[in-house]
Amino acid sequence: MITDKQLKQLVEAAIFAAEDPVTLDQLLTGVLANFSLNKPRLRQVLDQLQDDYKERGVQLNEVASGFRFQTRAELGPALASMWSERAPRYSAALLETLALIAWQQPVTRGEIEAVRGVSVSTQIMKTLQERGWVKVVGHKEVPGRPALYATTKEFLNYFSIQSVADIPALGQPTETDTRERDTEEV
């Protein structure tokens, strides 16, 4: 038998120690396998932990692949000085391409180019795939059978999104969005 306090501590420790986000099933069949628990009870414990961490520097968040601890977004700039390695900078062209894939998935490269009005460089598509944010999910049934691209769980995890339904709606283009782009960088 496990007390409520011990259960909460064990779930907290398991998520903290995990390298990747942890699902309810992973918790139930792993660290909690020896205890008679169900998903609603575990969900209640996770809700309590999320509430406990609500005002702290670290929060328990649910992303596409499960639960993980992460620092509060607003603390990012201050924490960045702890690491000499800089986060990669991505060009507007790469981010626009990623946004179009996220909003219109599955989508072909040609469809992305039609919306953007410029060609999408091979390097941009390669970078998005190497990063694990985008993958080929099939081929469109038209002549040439172009690849269909969609976002991945890694994309959702990176941006702290639980599902594609949580992606903000596409807004109206701004003056900055509609300017001509002479070159595309990665």
C-alpha positions as CSV (number, residue, x, y, z in Angstrom):
1,M,0.0,0.0,0.0
2,I,1.2,3.5,-0.9
3,T,0.1,6.7,0.9
4,D,-1.1,9.7,-1.1
5,K,2.1,11.6,-0.1
6,Q,4.4,8.7,-1.2
7,L,2.5,8.4,-4.5
8,K,2.9,12.1,-5.2
9,Q,6.6,11.9,-4.4
10,L,7.1,8.8,-6.5
11,V,5.4,10.3,-9.6
12,E,7.3,13.6,-9.1
13,A,10.6,11.8,-8.9
14,A,9.9,9.5,-11.9
15,I,9.0,12.5,-14.1
16,F,12.0,14.5,-12.8
17,A,14.4,11.6,-13.5
18,A,13.1,10.8,-16.9
19,E,15.0,11.9,-19.9
20,D,11.9,12.3,-22.1
21,P,8.3,13.2,-21.3
22,V,6.5,10.5,-19.4
23,T,3.0,9.2,-20.3
24,L,0.3,8.0,-17.8
25,D,0.7,4.5,-19.3
26,Q,4.5,4.6,-18.8
27,L,4.0,5.6,-15.1
28,L,1.4,2.9,-14.5
29,T,3.3,0.1,-16.2
30,G,6.7,1.2,-14.9
31,V,7.4,2.8,-11.5
32,L,3.8,2.3,-10.3
33,A,3.3,-1.2,-11.6
34,N,3.4,-2.7,-8.1
35,F,0.5,-0.5,-6.9
36,S,-3.2,-0.9,-7.7
37,L,-3.8,2.5,-9.4
38,N,-6.0,3.6,-12.3
39,K,-5.6,6.5,-14.8
40,P,-8.1,8.8,-13.1
41,R,-6.3,8.5,-9.8
42,L,-2.9,9.1,-11.4
43,R,-4.4,12.1,-13.4
44,Q,-5.5,13.5,-10.0
45,V,-2.0,13.2,-8.6
46,L,-0.6,14.9,-11.8
47,D,-3.1,17.7,-11.5
48,Q,-2.1,18.2,-7.8
49,L,1.6,18.3,-8.8
50,Q,0.9,20.8,-11.6
51,D,-0.9,23.0,-9.0
52,D,2.0,22.6,-6.6
53,Y,4.4,23.9,-9.2
54,K,2.2,26.6,-10.7
55,E,4.0,29.5,-9.0
56,R,7.5,28.0,-9.0
57,G,10.5,28.5,-11.3
58,V,10.0,25.0,-12.6
59,Q,6.6,23.7,-13.8
60,L,5.1,20.4,-14.6
61,N,3.7,20.6,-18.2
62,E,1.9,18.2,-20.4
63,V,3.2,18.1,-23.9
64,A,2.4,15.8,-26.8
65,S,4.6,12.9,-25.5
66,G,3.6,13.1,-21.9
67,F,4.5,15.1,-18.8
68,R,7.8,16.8,-18.1
69,F,9.3,19.4,-15.8
70,Q,10.5,22.6,-17.5
71,T,11.5,26.1,-16.5
72,R,9.1,28.9,-16.8
73,A,9.3,30.5,-20.2
74,E,9.8,34.0,-18.8
75,L,12.9,32.9,-17.0
76,G,14.6,31.7,-20.2
77,P,16.6,34.9,-20.9
78,A,18.1,34.9,-17.4
79,L,18.9,31.2,-17.5
80,A,20.5,31.4,-21.0
81,S,23.6,32.8,-19.5
82,M,24.3,29.5,-17.7
83,W,25.3,27.8,-21.0
84,S,27.9,29.0,-23.4
85,E,26.1,27.2,-26.2
86,R,23.6,29.4,-28.0
87,A,20.2,28.2,-29.2
88,P,20.1,28.0,-33.0
89,R,18.7,31.0,-34.8
90,Y,16.3,30.2,-37.6
91,S,15.5,32.4,-40.6
92,A,12.1,33.9,-41.2
93,A,11.9,31.7,-44.3
94,L,12.4,28.5,-42.2
95,L,9.9,29.6,-39.6
96,E,7.3,30.6,-42.2
97,T,7.7,27.2,-43.8
98,L,7.3,25.4,-40.5
99,A,4.2,27.5,-39.6
100,L,2.6,26.6,-43.0
101,I,3.3,22.9,-42.4
102,A,1.8,23.2,-38.9
103,W,-1.3,25.0,-40.0
104,Q,-2.0,23.1,-43.3
105,Q,-0.7,19.7,-42.7
106,P,-0.4,17.4,-44.5
107,V,1.0,19.8,-47.2
108,T,3.3,19.5,-50.2
109,R,6.3,21.6,-50.8
110,G,4.6,23.0,-53.9
111,E,1.6,24.1,-51.8
112,I,3.9,25.8,-49.3
113,E,5.6,27.6,-52.2
114,A,2.2,28.7,-53.6
115,V,1.3,30.3,-50.3
116,R,4.7,31.9,-49.7
117,G,5.2,33.1,-53.3
118,V,8.8,31.9,-53.3
119,S,10.5,28.5,-53.6
120,V,11.4,26.6,-50.5
121,S,15.0,25.7,-50.4
122,T,16.1,22.1,-50.0
123,Q,18.2,23.2,-47.0
124,I,15.1,24.5,-45.2
125,M,13.3,21.2,-45.6
126,K,16.4,19.2,-44.7
127,T,16.9,21.4,-41.5
128,L,13.3,20.9,-40.4
129,Q,13.6,17.1,-40.9
130,E,17.0,16.9,-39.2
131,R,15.6,18.9,-36.3
132,G,12.8,16.2,-36.0
133,W,10.0,18.8,-36.4
134,V,8.7,17.7,-39.8
135,K,8.4,14.3,-41.5
136,V,7.1,12.9,-44.7
137,V,3.7,11.3,-44.0
138,G,2.8,10.1,-47.5
139,H,2.6,11.2,-51.1
140,K,-0.2,13.1,-52.8
141,E,-2.1,11.2,-55.4
142,V,-1.3,13.6,-58.3
143,P,1.3,13.4,-61.1
144,G,4.8,13.3,-59.6
145,R,3.4,12.1,-56.3
146,P,4.9,14.9,-54.2
147,A,5.8,14.2,-50.6
148,L,3.2,15.3,-47.9
149,Y,4.8,17.0,-44.9
150,A,3.4,17.1,-41.3
151,T,4.7,18.1,-37.9
152,T,6.0,15.5,-35.4
153,K,5.6,14.9,-31.7
154,E,9.1,16.4,-31.3
155,F,7.8,19.7,-32.8
156,L,4.9,19.7,-30.4
157,N,7.2,18.9,-27.4
158,Y,9.7,21.6,-28.4
159,F,7.0,24.2,-28.5
160,S,5.2,22.8,-25.4
161,I,2.0,22.0,-27.3
162,Q,-0.1,18.9,-26.5
163,S,-1.7,18.4,-30.0
164,V,-2.0,20.1,-33.4
165,A,-5.4,21.4,-32.2
166,D,-3.5,23.6,-29.7
167,I,-1.6,25.4,-32.5
168,P,-2.8,29.1,-32.5
169,A,-5.1,30.0,-35.4
170,L,-3.5,31.5,-38.5
171,G,-3.9,35.3,-38.3
172,Q,-4.2,37.8,-41.0
173,P,-0.8,38.7,-42.7
174,T,0.9,41.8,-41.5
175,E,2.9,44.3,-43.5
176,T,6.1,42.6,-42.4
177,D,4.7,39.2,-43.4
178,T,3.9,40.3,-47.0
179,R,7.3,42.0,-47.8
180,E,9.3,40.4,-50.6
181,R,12.1,38.1,-49.6
182,D,15.1,38.2,-51.9
183,T,17.0,35.4,-50.3
184,E,16.3,32.5,-48.1
185,E,18.6,31.6,-45.3
186,V,18.5,28.6,-42.9
